[in-house]
Amino acid sequence: MKNLRPVGILGVGHYAPEKILTNKDLEKMVNTTDEWITERTGIKERHIAAPGENTSDMAVAAARRALEHAGVKPEEIDLIVMCTLSGDYPFPATGCLVQDKLGAVNAGAFDLAAGCSGFIYGLSVASQMVATGSMNKVLVIGAEILSRVINWEDRNTCVLFADGAGAAVIGPVEEGYGFYSYTLGSDGSGGEAIIARAGGTRTPVTEEILKEKLHLAQMDGTEVFKFASRIMPEAINTVLAKSGLQADDIDIYIPHQANVRIIQSGAKRLKQPLEKFFINVQKYGNTSAGSVPIALSEAWDEGRIKKGDNVLLVGFGTGLTWAACALKWNK
């Protein structure tokens, strides 16, 4: 096998729907308060897709911005890795719909379902293909419309989840830059902690299922919080060890935006200042696979990342899954 090429992120972009749903709005819908949501999660508002706006539409909007940032044309893309749990259809793959809408006529496409860890899983797949030289440019997208798969009468979930998309163009970079390493993990024994119990082949949708809303997301919040608080620093330490870096070497951490208390706990365990962790959960809520790429793109837009910075991404969620990667920024 020929020597592996250095691979990095050539461009990023994100998109959020226009409609904003605030905590005050939710007070009128379920038995909750702005104070309770803010104290428990850090979320103040979230974006909700418009009627007729689909996951593929949001993915395309984010992808176009990433392509523009990278200076790459759609026809230069060799592969689209579409990370989502809330695609337009059970099949065909939403990635194929995105490929068509983008005009990425030379790209293969598939969907990847790893929940809130999905975007980093996608980066791992993309970078290996580029590193080996089998592909030159891969588009990785994380996009979700979770507002259509949650129970709006369940205050334990409807205050958390929202809609949005983020994307990154992956390609070869100059020597000394790009990805250091990855860690990917899963524990299927915890799969029921975040689950939609119906809608698949195990439990097809029936009139009774719809009435009981078993096709919508259910979550054991206590178990998920304990899992995430433990696994986030563990995943970070694992990828740091693989990269030959120390926690102090990282210039900015981009964590999954699920709950500000999880991020605060991770920073404390790692003995890192909270200021090094990019936080935008207050504006977007939990957008699952869209979370990390939206945060990464927004951090770039705000000037929080510059060439040569060590950047660490970490995600965790349904599956249960977790993932982290570290890279030296090349833009």
N, C-alpha and C positions, 0 to 999 in steps of 0.2 A: 504493500500500500504506500502511496506517495505521502510525503509529509503533509500534515494538516495545516490548513491556512488559518491565520487569525481572523476571527469573525466578531462583528459588533453590530450595534444598532445604527443604521444610517439615517433614520428619521422617525419621528413620532407624531401622533395626532390623536385628538379625542373629540367626542361629540356627546352632547346631552340634550334631551328634548326641551322644548321651550317652556312647557308647563311646569310650574314649581308647586309642590304640595308642602306646606309648612306644618309644623307641629300644632299650631293654632287651628289649622284646617282639620287636622286629625282629631282634635278635641270635639269637633262637631260630629264625627263619624263613629268613634268608639270611646269606651270609658278609659280615657287617659288624659294626661296633661303635658303641656310643654315642659314644665319643670321636671316631671318624671322621666320623660324621654331624654332630655338633655343630660340629666344627672346620670342616668343608667348607660347611655350610649354615646353621648356627645353630638348626636344628630340634631340639626335644627330644621333642615329642609331636604327635599329630594326631588328629582325630576321624573316626570311621568310621560310616557309616550302618548302622542295624540292618536285619536281614532284613525285607523288606516295607516299608521306608521308602524313598520315592521322591523324586526331585528336586523334583517338584511339591509334595510334602508339606513339604519344607524351605523351599521358596520361599514357601509360604503362611504358615508360621510366622514367617519374617522379615518378610513383608509386613504381617501383622497388627500386629506391633510397630511398624513404621514408620507405619502408619495411626494407631495409638493415639498415638504421639508427635506426629504432625501434627494430631491432632484431626479427622481426615477419615474419613468413612464409606465403605465399599466401593462403595456406589452412586454416590458422587460422582466416582469415577475414570472418566476418559474413555478411557484407553488403558493397556494393560500391555505394557511392553517386557521380554521375558524373555530374559536374556542367559545362554546356556549352550551347552556342547558335549556335555553328557551328559544330554539330556532323557529323559523317560520312554519315548518311542517315537521312531522315525525320523519318523513323522507319526501323529497330528496334532501341532501345535505344543504344547509344554508350557505356553506362555503361555495357551492356551485352557483347558487343564485347571486352571490356577491361577485364571483368571477365574471358572470355575464353582465351584470350591471356596471361593473368597473371597466369592462372592455379589456380584461386581462386575457387576451386570446391565446396566449402561450402557456397559461398556468394550469396545473392540476389543482384540485381542491378537495378538502375533506373537513369534517367536523371533529372536534376533540372535546370530550365531556369529562372534565375534571373539576367542575365547580369553580370555587373561588381561587383554586390553584391553577386553573386551566391555562391562563396566559403564560405563566412560567413554564408549564409543561410544553406549551407550544413553542416557546423560545428554545427549549432544549432540543426538540425535534428539528426545528429550522436550522439552528446553528450547526448541528451535526452534518446535515446535508450540504451546507455551504462549506464547512470545514474540509470535507472530503473532496470537494470540487465537483460533486454530482449536480449541484445547482449553484447559481450565482446570487440570486436575489429571491428571498422568500418573504411573504407578507403574513404577519401573525396578527390576528384580530381577536379581541375579547369583547363580546357584546351580549347584552341581556335585556329582555323586557320582562322583569320579574313581577311587575304590577299586574300581569295577566295570569300569573300562576300562584298568587298568594290569596289567602282568605281575608277579605277586607272586614270581616267581623271578628277576626282573631287579633287582638291587640298585641299579642306576643310576637307576631311576625309582620303585621302590616306596617308597623312603625319603623321597621328596619330596612326593608328591601325596596329597591328602586330600579330605574332604567338608565342605561348609558352605554357608551362604546369607546374603546381605545384601540390603537393600532401601532405597529412598529414594522419598519422595513429592515430586514436582516441581510447582511452581505459582508464580503471581505473588507478588512480594514488594514491600515498600516501596522507593521510589526510593533509589538509593545502595547497595543491597544486591544480592546474587545473583551470577550468573556474569559474569565479565569476558570470557573467551575460551576457545577450544578449539584443540587441534591433533590431527589424526588422521593416521596414516600406515600404509603397508604395503609389504612387499617380498616378493612371492610367489616370487621366485627362491630364497628361503631356506625355503620351505615344508616341505622334507623334514627340517629340523632337529628339528621336533616333529611327529610324524605317526602316524596310525593307517592303515596301508596297505590295509586291507581293511574291508569293511562298507558301502561306498558302491556306486554304480552302476558304477564303474570296475572294482572287484574285489569282486564279491559273495561273501558268506560261503559256504564249502563245508566239507565234512568235513576236507579237507586244510588249508584256511586255519585252521580252529579248532585243529587239531593243532599247526600251526606258530606259532599265536598271533599271526598277522599282523593280526588285528582289534584288537589292543591297542596302547596307546601306545608309541612308540619315540622316543628323544631322543638327539641328539648333544650331550651336556652341555657339551663344550668350546666348540662353536660358539655355543650358546645363551648361555653365560656371557659370551663376548666381545661378542655382539650386545647383550645387556641392559646390560652395563657401559658400552657406548658410547651406546646410544640413550636411556637414562634421563635423563642430564644434558642431552642434546641436546633431547629433548622438553620438558623443564622450561624450558630457555632459550628455546625457541621460543614457548611459551605465555606466558612472562614478557614477552617482547618484544611480543607481541600485546596483552597486558593493560596495558602501560605501567608494569610493576612491575620492581623489582630483587629479586634473590634474598633480600636482607636484609629486604624488605617482607613476606615470607611468615612467618606465625606458626607454622604447622604444615604439614609435608609428609606426605601419606598415600600412600606408594608401594605398588605391588604387592609382596606378600610371597612372593617366590620363594626368595631366598637373602640372608642378612644381609650377606654380603660384597659383593653388588651394591649394596645400600643404603649401606654404608660407603664404597664406591668413589665412588658418586654424590655423597654429602655432601662428600667430599674434593675432587672436581673442581669442585663449586659453591662451595667454601670456606665451607660452612655447618656449624655444630655438629651433630653426630649427634643431639643431644638434640631438635632440631627435627623429626626424622624419627620418625613413629610406627612402632614395630616390635612385631609380635605373632606373627611367623613361628615363634617358639619354641613356641607353643601350638597353632598350627593347621596348620603346613606350608603348602604351595601349594594353594590351593583355586580356582585359575584365576579365572573370572569372579566368584566369591564373595569373592575376596581383598580388593580395595579397599573394597567396601561393608562387609564385616565389620570391617575396620580402622577405617573412618570411624565406624561405629556404636559400636565399642568406645571409640574416642577420645572421642566425645561422652559415653558413659556414665562415663568416668573423669574428666570435667571438663577435658579437654585443649583443648576448643574452646568459645569464648564469643562472644556477639554482637559483631560488628565485626571479628572475626579474619579475616585473609586465609589461605585454605586452598588448597593445591594438591594435586591428585590426579594420579597418573601410573601407567600400566600398560604392559606389554610382554609379548609371548608369541607363541604359535603363529600362523602365517599367512605370514610373520612380520608382526605388527602392533604398533603402539604408539599411545598416546593420552595426552593430559594436558589438564587444565582447571584454571582458577583461579576462585575466587569469594570474595566477602565474605559471611561467615556472618550470617544474619539472625535466628537463634533466640535 
